[in-house]
């Protein structure tokens, strides 16, 4: 099987590659070829050095989709995107990458199938940002996608395209609506949701972090470990069980920012929580205010997707996976 990961240099892409390298049978079949793609050349894992290629490629560049699809991968992970805050700040870039690049990839697959039968499994990284106010108490998969950000709008349009291209048989698509992934390793990025990770990651490393919103802000979370699990399961599951609604809201944990901080105190002590500095940011506050806070992910759970049930667990996973088990 030929597996291609577009966005392989990003956080989830890197961790997905690590998972596949550590557990070669994770997808339920042997990987005969692994293609890693991103705007910067992704590193190749030693375990797959003999069968891997790495390519620096901007998906929004004309002809990129055709170049990738010409290799006819059996499974395509499309993880590449301009994050929420940057998509809001740079309208052209957000639409160019998140929408135009995705549509070009989908169309390249369709055109490749016209030349010779071809219908790969395509797993697309979507987001809970496709939903917008007013919200019910819990949002199910049948709730309207009425996003209130450019990023959410771009993802919602791509979800519609994915469902239609799958219905027509051009590919076998699954859209994974990710919760906010927390705690994200590495350095802060331009995502408006980045502070949810920053206020835990930096204090766990003994560094100060800025909280730009009120502690009563509620949101929907899952760990990087769960996110990788979502994508692994999506590539190997029987898609006939999904039905025509090909985009799934993933399981997660609904929690307040204040509950994040209380979990930090329980796991790392009050000194760590004392490193959080409150600096309200009205721009970030306005973006976050338009995001959903709680979901009914029953459909995804019934299909075998799982996530954490407490923030203590999310913090301990970060300590185990990123800090060598020590604070």
C-alpha positions as CSV (number, residue, x, y, z in Angstrom):
1,X,0.0,0.0,0.0
2,X,1.2,3.5,-0.9
3,X,0.4,6.0,1.9
4,X,0.8,9.8,1.3
5,X,0.7,12.3,4.1
6,X,0.3,15.9,3.0
7,X,1.2,18.2,5.8
8,X,3.7,15.7,7.2
9,X,5.9,18.4,8.8
10,X,3.1,19.8,11.0
11,X,2.5,18.6,14.5
12,X,-0.1,16.0,13.7
13,X,1.7,14.9,10.6
14,X,4.9,14.3,12.5
15,X,3.2,12.4,15.2
16,X,1.3,10.3,12.7
17,X,4.6,9.4,11.0
18,X,6.1,8.5,14.4
19,X,3.1,6.3,15.1
20,X,3.4,4.4,11.8
21,X,7.1,4.0,12.3
22,X,6.7,2.7,15.8
23,X,3.8,0.4,14.9
24,X,4.2,-0.8,11.3
25,X,0.9,-2.7,11.4
26,X,-1.1,0.3,12.8
27,X,-3.2,0.7,9.6
28,X,-4.0,-3.0,9.4
29,X,-1.8,-3.5,6.3
30,X,1.8,-3.3,5.3
31,X,3.0,0.1,4.0
32,X,5.0,-0.5,0.8
33,X,5.6,3.1,0.0
34,X,5.4,6.3,2.2
35,X,5.3,9.7,0.6
36,X,5.7,12.7,2.9
37,X,4.8,16.2,1.6
38,X,4.8,19.7,3.1
39,X,5.9,23.3,2.2
40,X,9.2,22.4,3.9
41,X,10.7,19.0,3.3
42,X,9.6,16.6,6.0
43,X,12.1,14.3,7.8
44,X,12.0,10.7,6.8
45,X,11.8,8.2,9.7
46,X,14.7,5.7,9.9
47,X,12.2,2.8,10.0
48,X,10.9,3.7,6.6
49,X,14.0,5.1,5.0
50,X,14.1,2.4,2.3
51,X,10.5,3.1,1.1
52,X,10.0,6.8,1.8
53,X,10.2,9.9,-0.2
54,X,10.0,13.5,1.1
55,X,8.9,16.4,-1.0
56,X,8.7,20.2,-0.4
57,X,5.6,21.3,-2.2
58,X,3.0,24.1,-1.8
59,X,-0.4,22.5,-2.4
60,X,-1.8,25.9,-3.5
61,X,0.7,26.1,-6.4
62,X,-0.8,25.3,-9.8
63,X,-0.1,21.7,-10.8
64,X,0.8,20.4,-7.3
65,X,-2.3,18.2,-7.0
66,X,-1.6,16.5,-10.3
67,X,2.1,16.0,-9.4
68,X,1.1,14.2,-6.1
69,X,-1.8,12.2,-7.6
70,X,0.4,10.9,-10.5
71,X,2.0,8.5,-8.0
72,X,-1.5,7.0,-7.3
73,X,-1.3,6.6,-3.5
74,X,-3.8,4.2,-2.0
75,X,-4.4,6.4,1.1
76,X,-4.0,10.1,1.2
77,X,-3.9,12.1,4.4
78,X,-4.7,15.8,3.8
79,X,-3.5,17.6,6.9
80,X,-2.1,20.7,5.4
81,X,-3.8,24.0,6.2
82,X,-3.3,27.7,7.2
83,X,-4.3,27.9,10.8
84,X,-7.3,29.8,12.1
85,X,-5.7,33.1,13.3
86,X,-3.5,33.4,10.1
87,X,-6.5,32.6,7.9
88,X,-8.4,35.4,9.5
89,X,-5.5,37.8,9.2
90,X,-4.6,36.9,5.6
91,X,-7.8,36.4,3.6
92,X,-6.0,35.5,0.3
93,X,-3.6,33.0,1.8
94,X,-6.3,31.3,3.8
95,X,-8.5,30.7,0.8
96,X,-5.6,30.0,-1.5
97,X,-4.3,27.1,0.7
98,X,-7.3,25.9,2.7
99,X,-9.9,26.0,-0.1
100,X,-8.2,26.3,-3.5
101,X,-5.4,23.9,-2.8
102,X,-7.9,21.3,-1.4
103,X,-10.2,21.7,-4.4
104,X,-7.3,21.3,-6.7
105,X,-6.2,18.1,-5.0
106,X,-9.7,16.6,-5.1
107,X,-10.0,17.5,-8.8
108,X,-6.6,16.0,-9.6
109,X,-7.8,12.7,-8.1
110,X,-11.0,12.9,-10.2
111,X,-9.0,13.5,-13.4
112,X,-6.6,10.7,-12.6
113,X,-9.5,8.4,-12.2
114,X,-10.8,9.3,-15.7
115,X,-7.5,8.1,-17.2
116,X,-7.6,4.8,-15.4
117,X,-9.9,3.6,-12.5
118,X,-8.6,5.1,-9.3
119,X,-10.5,5.9,-6.0
120,X,-8.1,6.2,-3.0
121,X,-9.1,6.6,0.7
122,X,-8.8,10.3,1.5
123,X,-8.7,11.4,5.1
124,X,-9.2,15.1,5.5
125,X,-8.4,17.2,8.6
126,X,-11.4,19.4,9.2
127,X,-12.4,21.4,12.3
128,X,-15.1,22.1,14.8
129,X,-14.7,25.7,13.5
130,X,-17.3,24.7,10.8
131,X,-20.0,25.4,13.4
132,X,-21.2,28.9,14.4
133,X,-23.6,30.5,16.8
134,X,-26.3,30.2,18.0
135,X,-25.4,26.8,19.5
136,X,-27.6,24.2,21.1
137,X,-26.5,22.7,24.5
138,X,-24.7,20.0,22.6
139,X,-23.9,20.0,18.9
140,X,-24.5,16.8,16.9
141,X,-23.3,16.0,13.4
142,X,-26.7,17.0,12.0
143,X,-26.3,20.6,13.3
144,X,-26.0,23.3,10.6
145,X,-22.4,24.3,9.6
146,X,-22.7,28.1,9.8
147,X,-19.1,29.2,10.6
148,X,-18.2,32.6,11.8
149,X,-14.5,32.7,10.7
150,X,-12.8,32.5,7.4
151,X,-11.0,29.3,8.5
152,X,-14.3,27.6,9.5
153,X,-15.8,28.7,6.2
154,X,-13.0,27.2,4.2
155,X,-13.2,23.9,6.1
156,X,-17.0,23.8,5.7
157,X,-16.8,24.2,1.9
158,X,-14.1,21.5,1.7
159,X,-16.4,19.2,3.8
160,X,-19.2,19.7,1.2
161,X,-16.8,18.9,-1.6
162,X,-15.5,15.8,0.1
163,X,-19.0,14.5,0.6
164,X,-19.9,15.1,-3.0
165,X,-16.7,13.7,-4.5
166,X,-17.1,10.6,-2.3
167,X,-20.8,10.2,-3.3
168,X,-19.7,10.3,-7.0
169,X,-17.0,7.6,-6.3
170,X,-14.0,9.8,-7.2
171,X,-12.5,8.9,-3.8
172,X,-13.5,7.3,-0.5
173,X,-13.4,10.3,1.8
174,X,-13.7,10.9,5.5
175,X,-13.6,14.3,7.1
176,X,-12.3,14.4,10.6
177,X,-13.6,17.4,12.6
178,X,-10.8,17.9,15.1
179,X,-11.3,19.3,18.6
180,X,-8.7,21.8,19.6
181,X,-5.6,19.7,20.1
182,X,-4.1,20.2,23.5
183,X,-1.3,20.2,24.7
184,X,0.4,20.9,21.4
185,X,4.2,20.3,21.6
186,X,6.7,22.7,20.2
187,X,6.5,26.5,19.9
188,X,3.3,28.6,19.8
189,X,1.9,29.1,16.3
190,X,-0.6,31.6,14.8
191,X,-3.7,29.6,15.7
192,X,-6.2,31.6,17.7
193,X,-6.7,28.6,19.9
194,X,-2.9,28.3,20.7
195,X,-3.3,29.8,24.2
196,X,-5.2,26.7,25.3
197,X,-2.0,24.7,25.0
198,X,0.4,27.6,25.9
199,X,-1.0,28.0,29.4
200,X,-0.2,24.4,30.2
201,X,2.9,23.7,28.0
202,X,5.0,26.6,29.1
203,X,4.3,26.4,32.9
204,X,5.1,22.6,32.7
205,X,8.5,23.7,31.3
206,X,8.9,26.4,34.0
207,X,8.1,29.3,31.7
208,X,5.6,32.1,31.8
209,X,2.5,31.9,29.6
210,X,-0.2,34.5,28.6
211,X,-3.9,33.9,29.0
212,X,-5.8,36.2,26.6
213,X,-9.4,35.2,27.6
214,X,-11.5,34.8,30.6
215,X,-11.3,31.6,32.7
216,X,-15.0,30.9,32.1
217,X,-14.3,30.3,28.4
218,X,-15.4,26.7,27.5
219,X,-14.0,24.7,24.6
220,X,-13.7,21.2,23.2
221,X,-10.4,19.4,23.5
222,X,-8.4,16.2,22.7
223,X,-4.8,15.3,23.0
224,X,-2.3,14.9,20.1
225,X,-2.3,11.1,20.9
226,X,-6.0,11.0,20.4
227,X,-5.7,13.0,17.1
228,X,-3.3,10.5,15.7
229,X,-5.6,7.8,16.8
230,X,-8.5,9.4,14.8
231,X,-6.5,9.5,11.6
232,X,-5.2,5.9,12.0
233,X,-8.7,4.6,12.6
234,X,-10.1,6.6,9.7
235,X,-7.7,5.0,7.2
236,X,-8.4,1.5,8.2
237,X,-12.2,1.5,9.1
238,X,-15.0,0.2,6.9
239,X,-16.4,3.3,5.4
240,X,-19.7,1.7,4.4
241,X,-20.7,2.2,8.1
242,X,-20.4,6.0,7.8
243,X,-23.2,6.5,5.3
244,X,-23.5,9.6,3.0
245,X,-22.6,12.1,5.8
246,X,-18.9,11.7,5.4
247,X,-17.7,14.4,7.9
248,X,-17.5,13.3,11.6
249,X,-17.2,15.4,14.7
250,X,-14.6,13.6,16.8
251,X,-14.9,12.8,20.5
252,X,-13.4,15.2,23.0
253,X,-13.6,16.8,26.4
254,X,-15.6,19.9,27.1
255,X,-13.8,22.1,29.7
256,X,-13.4,25.6,31.0
257,X,-10.1,27.4,30.9
258,X,-10.4,27.5,34.6
259,X,-10.7,23.7,34.7
260,X,-7.5,23.5,32.6
261,X,-5.7,25.6,35.2
262,X,-7.1,23.5,38.1
263,X,-5.9,20.3,36.4
264,X,-2.5,21.9,36.0
265,X,-2.4,22.6,39.8
266,X,-3.4,19.0,40.6
267,X,-0.7,17.5,38.3
268,X,2.1,20.1,38.6
269,X,1.3,22.1,41.6
270,X,0.3,25.8,42.3
271,X,3.7,27.1,41.4
272,X,3.2,26.1,37.7
273,X,-0.2,27.7,37.6
274,X,1.3,30.8,39.0
275,X,3.3,31.3,35.8
276,X,0.1,32.1,33.9
277,X,-0.2,35.9,33.2
278,X,-3.7,37.3,32.4
279,X,-3.6,39.7,29.4
280,X,-7.0,40.1,27.7
281,X,-6.8,40.2,23.9
282,X,-10.1,41.4,22.4
283,X,-9.3,40.1,18.9
284,X,-8.7,36.5,20.2
285,X,-11.6,36.8,22.5
286,X,-13.9,37.7,19.7
287,X,-12.8,34.8,17.6
288,X,-13.1,32.3,20.4
289,X,-16.5,33.6,21.4
290,X,-17.8,32.3,18.0
291,X,-16.6,28.8,18.6
292,X,-18.7,25.9,19.8
293,X,-18.1,24.5,23.3
294,X,-19.8,21.1,23.7
295,X,-20.6,18.2,21.3
296,X,-22.6,15.0,21.0
297,X,-19.9,12.9,19.4
298,X,-22.0,9.7,19.7
299,X,-21.8,8.9,16.0
300,X,-18.0,9.0,15.9
301,X,-17.8,7.0,19.2
302,X,-20.1,4.3,17.7
303,X,-17.7,4.1,14.7
304,X,-14.8,3.4,17.1
305,X,-13.2,6.8,17.6
306,X,-12.1,7.6,21.2
307,X,-10.6,10.5,23.2
308,X,-9.7,11.5,26.8
309,X,-12.3,12.1,29.5
310,X,-10.3,14.5,31.8
311,X,-7.8,17.3,31.6
312,X,-5.6,15.5,34.1
313,X,-5.2,12.7,31.6
314,X,-4.4,15.2,28.8
315,X,-1.7,16.8,30.9
316,X,-0.2,13.5,31.9
317,X,-0.1,12.4,28.2
318,X,1.9,15.5,27.4
319,X,4.3,14.8,30.3
320,X,4.8,11.2,29.1
321,X,5.1,11.9,25.4
322,X,7.0,15.2,25.4
323,X,8.8,15.6,28.7
324,X,10.1,12.1,29.2
325,X,7.7,11.5,32.1
326,X,9.1,14.3,34.2
327,X,8.0,17.9,34.8
